[in-house]
Amino acid sequence: MRRLSDHFAESANCCTDLPQLGALLGDAARELGFHHFALLDHSSLGPRSAGLIRIDNYPEAWVEELIARGDAMHDPVHLASRRTNAGFSWRELGSLIRLERRHARILARSRRHGLGEGLTVPANVPGEPSASCSFVVRAGHEMPQARLHCAELIGAHALRVARRLRPLGRRPPHLSRRELQCLRLVALGKTDWEIARILGLSQHTASQYVKRARAAYDAVSRTQLVVYGLRDAWISFEDAIPQSW
């Protein structure tokens, strides 16, 4: 199995687009003993999917139903992926998140579409969408227990390659040096008056920089501006947490 993961890594590094990576991942899944795979940014199943990654061979009817019912955002596998950086079996979902009735309903409906047990490798990279790579057997089949570690290695490498091949989509707006300084201070909860004092500006000028940053993102509030700044890695969580001395 070590040879399989090494071969996959070598071949994946030569991929030039996502369909090519998807074909390679499908072959690896079959050789590992799985019937389905899905590598995706979780928000790719929502209304705004431009520039997001999604390659899978899940039953098309199941994906359509998941999107039509609006259940994608409540998918327990995706929710659990945000709680860990290690691969996990779907049998472990209850130890990672609180399984509610709607989660059980989603899992039950997935089984009706032929999906059984699975293994998921999460990817939680600051500034990038939450993502994961899953390998799944058909309902009624056992997972290849002896090959799970190999599957985790392959999933992790596939996620790294997928990020390199991410389709061009939305690009972060340009923020000036002063706008970035103001954004970081807004993230710390500073008012325009406090920002002006810290940066040596007039309050009017500080307010204008904050307004320009909000306008660049079409942000309706300072909170939304900070969220966009975190998403696009203009600021980090450390920037938004006051240091205690």
BADOMAR-536403 format. One line per field, with one value per residue (C-alpha): x, y, z; residue number from 0; residue in one letter. Coordinates in steps of 0.5 Angstrom, whole numbers. Example, Ala and Ser with C-alpha at 12.3 -4.5 7.8 and 13.67 -1.06 7.14 Angstrom:
<atoms>
u (25 27)
v (-9 -2)
w (16 14)
num (0 1)
residuo (a s)
</atoms>
This chain:
<atoms>
u (0 6 8 1 1 8 6 -1 4 8 3 -1 4 4 -3 -5 -12 -17 -21 -14 -13 -20 -19 -13 -16 -22 -17 -14 -20 -22 -15 -16 -23 -27 -33 -34 -29 -31 -26 -29 -29 -35 -38 -38 -45 -48 -50 -43 -39 -35 -27 -29 -26 -31 -29 -33 -36 -42 -49 -51 -58 -56 -52 -58 -62 -57 -57 -64 -66 -61 -58 -51 -49 -52 -48 -45 -39 -37 -39 -34 -29 -28 -27 -21 -14 -14 -17 -24 -28 -36 -37 -33 -38 -42 -35 -33 -40 -47 -51 -58 -64 -63 -56 -59 -64 -58 -54 -60 -62 -55 -55 -62 -57 -52 -47 -44 -39 -33 -27 -26 -19 -20 -17 -17 -12 -13 -15 -18 -25 -26 -25 -24 -23 -27 -27 -34 -36 -43 -48 -48 -40 -35 -29 -22 -19 -12 -12 -15 -8 -6 -13 -11 -4 -7 -13 -8 -4 -10 -12 -5 -5 -12 -10 -5 -10 -15 -19 -19 -25 -26 -19 -19 -20 -14 -13 -8 -3 -7 -13 -10 -8 -15 -17 -13 -15 -22 -21 -18 -25 -22 -27 -25 -23 -18 -16 -14 -10 -6 -5 -4 -10 -16 -22 -25 -19 -19 -27 -25 -20 -25 -31 -26 -24 -32 -33 -28 -31 -38 -39 -45 -42 -35 -36 -37 -31 -27 -29 -27 -21 -20 -22 -17 -11 -11 -11 -10 -14 -8 -9 -16 -15 -12 -5 -6 1)
v (0 5 4 6 12 14 13 17 23 22 22 27 32 32 33 40 40 38 33 30 29 27 21 19 20 15 10 10 10 3 0 2 -2 4 5 13 19 26 32 39 46 45 51 49 46 52 58 61 56 60 59 53 46 40 33 27 21 21 19 25 24 25 31 34 32 35 42 42 41 46 40 42 46 41 35 32 30 37 40 35 36 43 40 36 36 28 24 20 15 17 12 17 23 23 24 30 34 33 29 32 29 33 30 23 24 27 20 16 19 18 11 10 13 7 11 7 8 13 16 23 27 35 41 47 52 59 64 58 55 49 43 35 29 23 15 12 4 2 1 -6 -6 -6 -1 -4 -3 -5 1 7 10 9 13 18 19 20 24 29 29 30 36 39 38 41 47 48 47 51 55 62 66 71 75 79 87 91 95 100 100 105 101 95 98 101 94 91 96 95 87 89 93 100 106 111 116 111 109 116 117 111 112 120 122 126 122 124 121 115 114 115 109 104 106 105 98 97 99 95 89 91 90 92 92 93 86 83 87 83 77 78 80 74 70 73 73 80 79 73 71 73 80 80 78 83 81 80 82)
w (0 1 -6 -8 -4 -7 -14 -13 -10 -16 -21 -18 -18 -26 -26 -30 -28 -24 -28 -29 -22 -21 -26 -22 -15 -18 -20 -13 -9 -13 -12 -5 -4 -4 -9 -9 -8 -7 -6 -5 -2 2 0 -8 -6 -5 -9 -10 -13 -18 -17 -12 -12 -13 -16 -15 -17 -12 -15 -19 -16 -9 -10 -14 -8 -3 -6 -8 0 2 6 4 10 15 12 18 15 13 20 23 18 21 28 27 22 22 18 21 20 19 25 29 27 34 37 33 33 36 32 31 28 21 21 22 16 11 13 12 5 3 4 0 -6 -5 0 6 11 9 11 11 10 12 10 14 11 14 8 4 4 9 4 5 1 2 0 1 0 -3 3 5 4 9 9 7 14 13 7 11 13 6 4 9 6 -1 1 4 -2 -7 -3 -3 -11 -12 -8 -13 -19 -16 -22 -22 -20 -15 -13 -7 -8 -7 -1 1 6 10 9 11 18 19 18 23 28 26 28 34 36 35 34 28 34 37 30 28 35 34 26 27 23 23 25 19 15 19 18 10 10 14 9 3 5 7 0 -4 -1 -1 6 10 17 20 23 15 13 19 16 9 11 15 9 4 9 10 17 22 28 32 29 31 39 43 47 54 58)
num (0 1 2 3 4 5 6 7 8 9 10 11 12 13 14 15 16 17 18 19 20 21 22 23 24 25 26 27 28 29 30 31 32 33 34 35 36 37 38 39 40 41 42 43 44 45 46 47 48 49 50 51 52 53 54 55 56 57 58 59 60 61 62 63 64 65 66 67 68 69 70 71 72 73 74 75 76 77 78 79 80 81 82 83 84 85 86 87 88 89 90 91 92 93 94 95 96 97 98 99 100 101 102 103 104 105 106 107 108 109 110 111 112 113 114 115 116 117 118 119 120 121 122 123 124 125 126 127 128 129 130 131 132 133 134 135 136 137 138 139 140 141 142 143 144 145 146 147 148 149 150 151 152 153 154 155 156 157 158 159 160 161 162 163 164 165 166 167 168 169 170 171 172 173 174 175 176 177 178 179 180 181 182 183 184 185 186 187 188 189 190 191 192 193 194 195 196 197 198 199 200 201 202 203 204 205 206 207 208 209 210 211 212 213 214 215 216 217 218 219 220 221 222 223 224 225 226 227 228 229 230 231 232 233 234 235 236 237 238 239 240 241 242 243 244)
residuo (m r r l s d h f a e s a n c c t d l p q l g a l l g d a a r e l g f h h f a l l d h s s l g p r s a g l i r i d n y p e a w v e e l i a r g d a m h d p v h l a s r r t n a g f s w r e l g s l i r l e r r h a r i l a r s r r h g l g e g l t v p a n v p g e p s a s c s f v v r a g h e m p q a r l h c a e l i g a h a l r v a r r l r p l g r r p p h l s r r e l q c l r l v a l g k t d w e i a r i l g l s q h t a s q y v k r a r a a y d a v s r t q l v v y g l r d a w i s f e d a i p q s w)
</atoms>
